Amino acid sequence: MWHLNRETQIINFEIEIMCLAIPIQITEILDDEQAAGAQLGVHVQFSTAVLENPQIGDYVLVHAGMAIQKLDDEEALETLEVWKELQETE
């Protein structure tokens, strides 16, 4: 989106950025509110500080190293299927 400031004749651009979070299944609970999991072939460690009672087997959305939300299994698997389809189109 952009707009023109008529007084100064300067065009200002506003860029909207979408952040992505990928579902990851917790495979290990670590010390200091950390957990580990693997998804889409990548092993990751992430913070669980904002989750209530994370457990091995839970699917969580991870963004920027932080598990931000628990997901139910069905929702997580559907989202992962879309990610796999996107990878295949590359």
N, C-alpha and C positions, 0 to 999 in steps of 0.2 A: 504494500500500500504506500502511496506517496501523496504529498500535497505541495502546492506551490505557495510560498509566502510572497504575496504580491508586493509588499512594501520593499523587500530586499531582493526580490527575484531569485531566491535561493530555493532549490528543490530539496525537501527533506524526505528521506526514505525511512520508513518504518518496516522492519523485518520481523516477521513472526517466526519463531523457531520452535519446532516441535521436538520434545525430548522423548526418547524411547526407553522403555523398560522391558527386559526380557524375563519371562518366567524361568525360574531355576528351582529344581527340587533339592531340598536340603539333604545332604548325604552324611554330614558330620556337624556336630555341635562343638565349637571350640571355646576356649577361655575368652574372657573380656568381651562378652556380648558379640561374638563372631561365630560365623558358620561357614561351611564350604558346600559346594555342589558343582555339578557339571551340566552344561547344556549346550547343544549345538557344537559339541566337540571341544568345548573350552572348560577347563577347570578353574573355578573362581572362589575366592574367599571374600566375604562381605560382612558388614555390620548388621546385627539384628536388634540394635538398641531401641528401635521404635516399635518393635513387634511384641505382642503379648504371648508369652509361652511358646516360642518356636520349637518345633519337633522335627526329628529326622522323618523324611517322607513328605513334609509340607512343601507345597509349591508357593513360592514368593516371587513378587516382582522386584527386580534389582535394578537400581539406577544409580550410577556414579558411586558404586561401592556400598550402597545402602539398600537393604531389603525394606521396601516402603509399604508393602501390603501383602497379606496372605491371599491366595486364590484357591477356589475349589478345584478339584482335579479336572473336571470336565472343561472348565474355562481355560485352565492352563494348557491342557492337551490341544484344544482347538486353536489357541494362539500359537503354540509351537508348530502345529501343522501349517499354518499360514507362513511362519518364518521359513520352514523347510521348502515350501513352494516358491518363496521369493529367492532363496538360495539357488534353486534349480533353474531359475530364469536368467541368472547372471552369465 
